Amino acid sequence: MTGTLAPTQPLSAADRCDRCGAQAYVRVVLNTGGELLFCAHHMRKHDDSIRKIASEIQDETSRLHKEPATTPDEER
């Protein structure tokens, strides 16, 4: 049911969750052809229901656990 999407743009800070407006980290392509965007919280909350109606899921929640880029001391 879920697999790799054909070339799809990575989600950006401009992509917002359809439930709460937070930054989206998951894109869900529906069986009917539409798409929904979710923050990590709402994807976890509705995971079972979403998977029943999804043809593809682009999950970028792993980005939440990466170390942020740092600025060298002389640039601060």
ABEGO torsion letter per residue (X at the ends): XBBBBBBBBBBBAABBBAAAGBBBABBBBBAAGBBBBBBAAAAAAAAAAAAAABABBBBAAAAAABBBBBBBAAAX
